[in-house]
Amino acid sequence: MTLSIAHLGPNGTYTEQAAIFYHNWLTKTTGAEAMLCSYPSIAQTLGAVAEGQALLAVVPVENSIEGSVTMTLDTMWQLDRLQIQQALVLPIAHTLISCAPSLEDIKTVYSHPQALAQCQGWLGQFLPTVQLIPSNSTTEALLQLEHDVTAAAISSQRAAQLYQLPILATGVSDYPENFTRFWVVSQGHLPTAYQTSSISATHSSLAFSMPANVPGALVKPLQVFANLGINLSRIESRPTKRSLGEYLFFIDLEADASDPQIQSAIAELINHTEILKIFGCYHVLPLC
C-alpha cells in the first residue's frame, strides 16, 4: 500500500520540503513507500486527511519569528478525529525572487502572510513603497513572475531553482534564526506498517474552550498542570468565533499524554472546560 502525504502547494513550498524530509525519514525508519500530494491551502490539506483522500498531512503550526499559524489551529479545532503523529522543525531561509532588473523596479511582492510578516523589517528598509500581496503559499505567485517584471515573491532558494527564476536577494528574514514547526497529522492511529513506536513521545497537544467567560476561568485548567509539575511549552488563544471575547486555548505539554500522570490531569481538566480535544502525543524531529 502506498502512503499518501498531503501538503501545501504548489511545489517548492517549505511545507513540501518538510514533507519530503519526513517521507525520507519514514521510508528509512519503516520502509514505507509514499506519494506526496499538494493542496492549495492549509485547510484543504487537513481536509484531505479528514475526508480520507490522504493518510497523512504535513502542516505548519508555529514560526519562531511570527508565531502560530492560525489557519492550522482553527482547522484542527473544527475537524474531528485528527491526531498529531510527529512534529518537525525546519530552518527557514527566505529569498526575494523576481525577473526585475533591480530592486528599484519592483512594485509588488507576493508571498504567504507568514513569510511577508517574517520579512517586514527587510521589506520596509529596502522596498518601502511596494505593495505587499498575501497568497496561499510562498510559491503560488512564482509562475506569474516571468510575465510581470515589476513583481517579486518571497520564497526559498529551492523554489527559485525548481521554477528556474532569478534571486535578487538572499537572507531577507528579519532574524537569522528562523525556524518553523510542522505537525504530521493523520485521522486516528496510523496503520501498523507506518508506526514508529520505538520512538518515545516527548510532547502532547490539546485545546479546550471554557464554560463561561468569568474572572479566573483559565487559572483552574492551568493549575491542574502546575500542581503536577508539568511544563507547558506553548499556550495560544484563538477566538471561538461565537462571540467577541470568547476564546479557545491551545496548549503544548512537555509530556506524553498517554502517561498515567497526564491521564489523571486530563481527567481533572474535563471538570474545568467546556470542550476538550486531545490532538495527540508525539516526538519532535529536527530537520537541520
N, C-alpha and C positions, 0 to 999 in steps of 0.2 A: 504494500500500500504506500502511495506517495503522499508525503506530508505537505500540506499547503500552508504557506505563511503569508498573511495579508500585511501590507504596509502602505504608508502614504506615498503616493507617486506624484508626478511621473518619475521615471528612472533618474537616479542621481541624487535623490534626497538623502539627508542624513539618516532618516528613518530606514531607507533601503540599505544604507551602509551598515547600520546596526543589525538589520535583518540578515544581511549576508554574513556578518561576523557570527551571529547566533546560529545560523544554518551550518556554517563550517564547524563551529564548536559542537553542535548537536550531532552532526554526522560523525565527528571524531569520537564523541562520547558514546553514542548509541548505534552508530552505523546506519541511521535512518536517512532515507532519500527525501529531499524536499524540493518544492516548487514555490517560487516567490510570485505573489500576485499583487499588483499595485491598485490602489483605490484613490479617488480624487480628494477625499477628506478624511480626517481622523474619525469622525462619526461613522462614515461608511466603512472604514477599516474595521472598527469594532463591531459594527452591524453585520459584517460578513461572517464573523465568528458566531454571533448570536443567532444568525439565520442558517448556520451550518454550511455556508459557502466556503469557509476556510477553517482549518483546525486550530490555527494559532494566528494571533495578530501581534505585531510589534508597534507600539505607540509611544510617543514622547510624553513624559509626565512632569518633568521638572528641569529647569536650566539654572546653572549656578549664577548667572547674571540677572536674568529676568524673572526667575521664579517659576511657579506652576503653569502648566499648560491646561488652561481651564476647560477647553473642549474635551480633553481626555477625562478629567474628573467628572464633569457633568454627564458625559455619556456613560461612564462606568456606573454612576448612580442610577441612571434611567433604565439601563438594560440589566435584566436579571441573569443570574447563574454564571456571570463572567468571573473567572478566577485567575489571579496572577500566578504564573509558574516560575518566573525568573525576572530579575532586574538587571539591566545592562547600563554601564556608564561609558559614554563615548566622548572623547575630546572633540571640540568643535573649532574649526579654523575657517572663518568666513573670508571670502574674496569678492571683489567687485568685478563683475563680468559685463563686458559691453563691446560693441563694434564701433563705438565712438572714437574719433581720433585722439581725444584727450578728455580729462575731467571737465574742462570748461564747456564742452559740447553736450554734456548730459543734462536733460531736463526732467526725466522721471526715473525713479528707482523702484523696482518691484522686489518683493520677497514675502515670505511668511511673516505675520506680525511679530512673532518672537524674534526672528532674525533682524528685522528692522529695529526693534527695541534694543537688541544686544549691540547694535552699531550706531545708536542715535548720537552719541558724542562725536564719533568719527564723521558721520554724515553732516552734523552741524558745523564741524570745523572745515571740512573740505568741499562739501556740496550743500551750503546753507540755503540755497534758493530752489533746490529741486523739489518736485512733487513726489512724495512717498506713497506708493500704491500697494496695499496689502493684497496678497494672493494666498491660495490654499496651501501652497508649499513653496520651498525655496527653488524649485525647478520649473514650476508651472509656466513662468513667463519666458523661459530661455529660448523657446522656439520662435518667439516674436522678435528677438534682438537683431537678427540678420536683416529684418525688414524695417527696423527703426533704429537709425544710428544715433538718435538722441536718448535712447532708453538704455538702462542698465539693470542688472539684477544682483542681489547678494545671494551667493550660493557657495558651494565648495569647489576646491581645485579639481576634485574628481569629476564633478558635474561639468565643469568647463572642458575637461578632456573628453568626456562622453559626447558632448554636443559640438565639440571642435570649435569652441568660441574663445576669443582672446580675454585675458585677465588684465585689467587696468591697475588693480591694486590688491595687495595681499595683506593679511593681518588687520582687517578692518573692524574687528571686535573691539569694544571699548576696554576690555580687560583681557590679558593674555590667557589667564586661567579660566577657560570657558569649557564647561562640560554639560552634557545633557544626560539625564537618566531616562531610560526607557523601561516600559513594562512589556513582558511577553505574556499575553493573555489567551486563555482558552475558555471553552464552555464546559465547566466542571472539570473532572480529572482527565488527564491525558491517558490514551491507551498505553498499556504496559510497555510496548515497544519503544515509546518515546519518553519514558520516565527516566529521570536521573536521580534515583532515590538515594544513591550513595553520598550525595552532597547535602549536608545539613542546612536547614533553613536558618537564616540569621535575622530576618525581618518579617514583619507582618503588617498588613494594611487593612484599615477598616474605615467606615464612615457611619455617621448617625445624625438624626435630626432630634430636636428637643420637643418634649410635650408642650412646653409653654415658654414664652419669652419673658422670664422673670429674673430679678437680680440673683446672681449666684448659681444660675441653672447649669452653667458649664463647669463650675467648680467640682460638683459631685462626681461627674464622669471622670474628670482628670484625677481626682483624689483617689479613685479606685486603683489607678496605676501607680500613683505616688506611694500609696500605702504598701504596695508590694515591691517597691524599688525598681519598677520597670521604666526604662528610659524611653521618652518619646523623641524620635529623631526629626519629626516634622508634624506640624499641625496647621491646617489650612481651612479657612471658612469660605463657603460659597452660598449665594442666595438660594433659598428653596424654590424661588420663582412663584411662590404662592402669595406672599405678602411682603411689603417693604419692612426690613428689619428682622426677617426670619432667615436663619442660616442653617446649612448643613456643615458638619465638621469632618474633615478627612484627617486621619491620624496614621502615622507610621510608627511602629514599635520596634525597638531593637530586641526582638524576642520571637520565638516560634509559637504561633497561635495554637498549635496542637499540644504544647506543653501543658500538663495538668494545672500548673500555677496560673497560666494565662487563661486557660479554660474557666478557672474559678473567677478570674477578674471579669471575663466576658459575661459570665452568668450574673454577676453583680451589676455590670454595666447595663444590662437589659432593664433593670429596675429604674434607671435614671434617664432612659432615652425613649423616643417615640418609635423610630425605625432604626434598626441596627443592621448593617451589612458588613460581612467579613469578606474581604476581597482575596484573601489567601496569605500563605506564608511562603517565603522564597529566599533564595540565595542571591547576592549581588555579585555580578560578574563584570569586572573591569575590562574594557576593550582598548587598552592602551598599547 
